[in-house]
């Protein structure tokens, strides 16, 4: 009853004894399901100037709905360092906020965990760049 083209399959169990006797479960006992599959490519998902409002950055994975998203363990607070916050919206992750002001243009890495309805999860690493322009003033005569 397993269909490799289906992301979620229920499987009956068949047991064969040493004496040749067999039995098959009356109902499907095992669930075979693919974990989340990221649709958003790894790597850069945007940039902003220091102090600017991030436009909504949308990250998407597919799997058994509903999907939820969170910072992966071990990277907690990485988003807040960049001035971003994560919200779950219609089975996508939406990052918004105001870019912080680092000393110079900086690329930050962060990892998001997508979790499906079967509690399976997949992590993916992304990055954003905060651009810092020239400061001070110059006058030419």
Order of alpha helices (4+ residues) and beta strands (2+ residues): beta-beta-beta-beta-beta-beta-beta-beta-alpha-beta-beta-beta-beta
